[in-house]
Every structure is written in C-alpha cells, then in structure tokens.
Amino acid sequence: MKTSIAIDYPNLSASEAGRVISFFEAIGLEHRGGDPRRKNSGLLIAPSGAIGINMLPSVSAGQMGHRLSVGINNPDVVFDLARNFNFKVLRDSAHPESDARSFSIELPGGITLDVVGGPLDPPYGIDGKLDAKGRRFAIVVSRFNAFITERLLHGALDALRRAGAERKTIVRVPGSFELPSAARTLAETRKYDAIICLGCLLRGDTAHYDVIVNEVTRGIGQSAQETGVPHAFGVLTCDTLEQAIDRAGLKMGNKGFEAALAAVEMANLKKAISTQHSALSKPVVGRRSSVVGKKRRKK
C-alpha cells in the first residue's frame, strides 16, 4: 500500500521548501516532485505501510497557519531528526506506561507538525527458548583438523552449560564425511532432542574439498528432515587455516557455541510446535463416545 501526501507551500522560499522536503524524506517518505500545474507544491509517497494526515486550519501567534498530523512508529527518531533540522519544538510528551510519544514542531511557513505514535508490537509467533533444562543433546565431532574441532567442541559445551543442559553425549568420528552417518544413527535412537555436528574442512589443491562439503551438508540436512530430530550445522568450510581459527574462537566468534545455541532453540521449538498441534487436533471425547454408543445400540 502506498499513501501520497500533497503539500502546497506558496509562502515558502526555495530554501525553506527544500528543508521541509528534506525533513519528510528523512523520516521515510519519498519525494516524487510537485504538481506541474502548481509552482510551489510537493508530492511525497509513503513506500509502505499507512500514514495518517490531517490538514487543519489553526491560529498560531495571531497568524493563520496549517496543522499537519502524522502517525508513525518511530517518533523518537523523527524527534531527533527535527532537532537536527533546527525546527522549533512546541510540545513534547511521552506516555508513562509505554514507548508511545507525541510532540509538535514548527515547520517553515507556519506549519505545525504533530507527530504521535510508538513502536509496533511484534507479530505473535512460536519460538524456541534458549533453555536446555531437561533436554538431551548429542555432539558429533570430527577428529580430523582436531586443532580446530576441539575448540568448536569446547564452545558447544560452554553454550550447553550456560543454557542449563545436564545430559549430553559426545561422539567422535574420523572426519567430517562421517558426521551425517553418526548423526543419523544417534537421531534414530530417539534419545536426543537435538544433534550438534562439528567439523572443519579446509580447501586444498584438488576438487576433494567441494565433494566433501556438498556431501556433508546434504547428509546432515537429509538426516534432520527424515528423522525429525533437529541437527545443528557447526561444520566450518574455509579456504585457509586462518579463517578457521577466526571462526573457532577468535575474530568471528566460536561457531561451535553458535551451533549449540541453535540446537537448544530448535529442540524447544519442536516441542512448542508439537504441543500446540496436539492441543488443536485433540478430539472431543464426549462426542466420539456418543457415536460409538449409538453404533453399539444398533447391533
């Protein structure tokens, strides 16, 4: 949805009109020029969402002016922009129990701009909490490039400990190529809420790297989809050893830590979805039993 705003400024100089247009562009509107039939006018577009506009006559300091009212979801940002443009603040008030805010500023040409609004509430959705209490996790880690994978393992264990995990199993495999097979075996036991896969692949001089990367990625994803157990991908695929070191605890953080947090979140998300689905699809026991009773009486 696009909302257009037409503004006439017959009493403004070119510089003042430019300031007004620049201010409205700064708060998110798009200037599309003016009405060719009017020398001093401007057309602005709100690219998305809705904006409420009221042009009302008002008397300010004994002179006839206009009042422009705007509803917006970032009033604090607009207020700071108005101060940067050196517009006079006429009124400023904040809601005591929320982030809502309203204020009035004076634009060139005797226009009073009333701004009111507050941040939009995020849409409701199902998410997984970062709480590992009562959850069971398995970590599959490659021994190849152990200098890197052991750092990933320590990062994953640290994340699980911080999230409150008490039960975790560590399984070591020769290399990253064996990660999908071991992860699938663990997932099929139905003893774990999520599997964390850790490995490190470094590009060499042959096509071996590309082959292994594709197979490991495909295998881990296929295991997660077919078993229904969340799998966290903590396999580094780097061109150099320096890149791997950066992602195992230095400049780029620890990807083992991040994979473990993803596993915790996905384990709880799966539980939340299953719980909601069960509640929605639960049959009405009384109605079902009455139907069964009728069939029995007919016999």
N, C-alpha and C positions, 0 to 999 in steps of 0.2 A: 504494500500500500504506500502511495506517495501523496503527500499533502503539500500543496503550494501556498505560498504566502506572498501577496502583492502589497508592496509598501510604496506609498507616494511621499515624496519629500520636496515639495515645491519651495519651501523656505530654507532649505539647506544649501550650503556652498558645496562645491565638488569635494573638498577635503573632508567636510563633516559627513557627507553622504558616504564617502569611502570608508570612514571609520565605522559607521553603522553597518555597512555591508560586511566589512571585515570581521566585526564582532559576531554577527549572525553566522558567518562561515566558520568561525572558531568554535561555536557551540554545536556544530554539526549540520548546519543547513548548507545547501549547495546553491550558489548564485547562478542563475540562468539568464542574466541580463534584464532588461526592462521592457516595458510595453513600448513598441515603436511609435505609437500614437501619443505617448506622453514623454515629454522631455526629461522630467525628473521622476523616475519611478524605478523600482527594482522588483524582480521576481525571484523568490527563493524557494527551494524544494527541500522537503524532508525526505531523504532517500529511503528510510524505512521507519516503521512504527507510526505513531499518531502524535500530533501536537495540537493543542487547543489554543485558538487565537481569538481574542475579543478586542475589537477596536471601539472604544467608548469615548465620547467627549468628556473632558474634565477641565476644571479650572484650577490652575496652579499659579500661585504668586500673582493673581489678578489677570492672567493671560489665558486665552483659550488654547488648550493643547489636546493631545490624544493619549490614551492609555492602552497599552498592549499587554495582554496577559498570556503567559506561556507556561504550560505544564511540561515538566521534564524530569528524567530520572537521575540526573547528576547535578543537583542545584549547587553543591559545593564547588564543583569545577567551574560552573558558569559564574559564580560569585567571584572566584579568583580571576577569571578572565575579565570581568567587568572592572576589577581594581587595576588590572594591567593596562586596560584601555583608558584608565583615569576617568571613568564615569562616576558621577556622584551617587553615593548610596543614600537613599532616602529612608529606608526602613529595612530592618533585618531581624528576623525572629526564627528560633528553632523550636521544634516540637520536643517537649521534655521527656517523652517516653518512646521516641523513635528517632530515626535518622532523617525524618521529614524536615523541610526547611522552606521558608518563604521570605522573600525580600523584594525591594523595589529599587530600581536605579533610574537615573535620569539620562536619557539619550539626547543627542543634539537635536535641535528643532522642537524642544518642549515635549518630547515623547517620554512618557513614564512607562517603564517595562516592569511588570510584576512577574516574578518567577516563583513558582511553587512546585513542590514535588519531593521525591525521595527515591532511594534505590528500590528497584523492583524485587519482590520476593522470588527466589529461585524456584523453578518448577519442581513439583514433587517428583521424586524418583526413588527407585530401590537402589541402595548401595551397600557395599560390604564394609563393615567396621574393621579397623586395624586392631583387633583384639584376638589374640591367638589362644586364649584360655580355653581348655577343653578340646582343642583341635590337635590333630595328629599330622605331622609333616615328615616327608622323606626327602632327603637331599641326595641326588646322584651327581657325583663329581668325577671328572676325568683326571687320571694321573699324569697324562701327557701335558707338558708345559706346567708342571706342578708348581714352579716358581710363581705362576700367575694364579692357577686354580686354587691353591691353598689360601691365597689372600681373598679370593672370592668366597671360599668356604667360611673363613672367619667372619667376613662381612655378613653372610647369610645367617650364621649362628648368632651374631650380635643382634641382628634385626629380630630374629625369632625370640631371643631372650628379652629384648625390650618390649616386644608385643605380648609377652606373658606365656609363650609356648613352654610346655613342660615335657611333651613327648615328641621326640624327633629321632629319625633313623638316618644314618649316613651310609651310603653305598658307594664304593669306588669302582670305577671301570677303567679299562686300559686307555681309551681315548674318547674323543667327542663322538666318533662314529657309533660307539656302543651306548651312548646315552639314551636314544629312543627305546632300544630293546629293554634296557634295565628299567627305565621309567614305566614302560607299559606293563612289565611283569609286576612291579610294585602297585600300579594302579588297579590291576585286575584282582589283587588280593582284597580290595575294598576295605583295607585297614587304615587308609590315609585320606585326609581331607584335601591334600594338595601335594604335588610333586615339584621340587625345585631342581632344575637341571643346570649344572655349572660346567663350563669347559672353556677352552681357549684355542682358537685356530688362527695361525699366522700365515699370511700369503707367502708362498715360495716362488720358485722359478718355473714351476710346471702348472698344469691345469688341475692338479690334485686338490688344491685349496677350494676351487669352485665346486668341484664334485662333492666334496665332503660337506661344505656349507649347505648346499642345496638339500642333500640327503638328511642331514641332522635337523634342519629346520622343518622339512616336510615330515620327518618321522615323529618329532616331538608334537607338532601340531595335530597329526593324524591320531596319535595316541590319546591326546586330550579330547578330541572330538568323539572318538569311538568308545572310549571308556567312560566319558562323562566326568572324569576327575580333572580339576584344573591343573595345568602344568605351567610353571613359570620359566621363561626362557632367559637364562643367565649365561649364555654362551657368547664369548667375545669373538668377533670376526674382524681382525685388524690386519693392516698392511705391515706394520712394524711392531717390534717388541716395545718400543717407547709408547706407542698408542695403547697397547695392552696394559702397561704399567700405570699409565694415567687413569685407566678405567678400572683398575683393581685397587684403588685406594688413594690415588694422588689427585691430579688436577680435575679429573672428571668424576670424582666420587668413586664409590665401590658398587659395581653392577651386581655383585652377589647380594649386597644389602638391599638394593632396589628390587631384585627378583624375589627375595624372601618376603618383602612387604607386599608385593603384588600377589604372592601366593596366599598370604593371610587374608587380603581383601577379597580375592576370588573365592576362597573357601567359605567365607562368611556370606558373600553374595549368592553363591549357590544355595546355601541354607535358607537365606531370606526369600529367594525366588520359590524354592520348593515349599516353604511354609505358606506363602501367600497363595500359591497354586492349589495346595491341598485345602485351604480354607474356602476357596472359591468353588472347587469342584466337589466338595463334600456332599453326599446325597442326603436327602431328607428321609431319615429313618422311619418316622411315623407313616409317611405317605407310602413308602415302599412296602412296609409290613401290612398295610391295609389291603394293598393289591394282592399280595401273596395269600392273605386270608380269604379273599373272595374266590381265588382260584381253588383253594382247598375246599371251600364250601360247595363249589360246583361239582367237585368229584364225589 
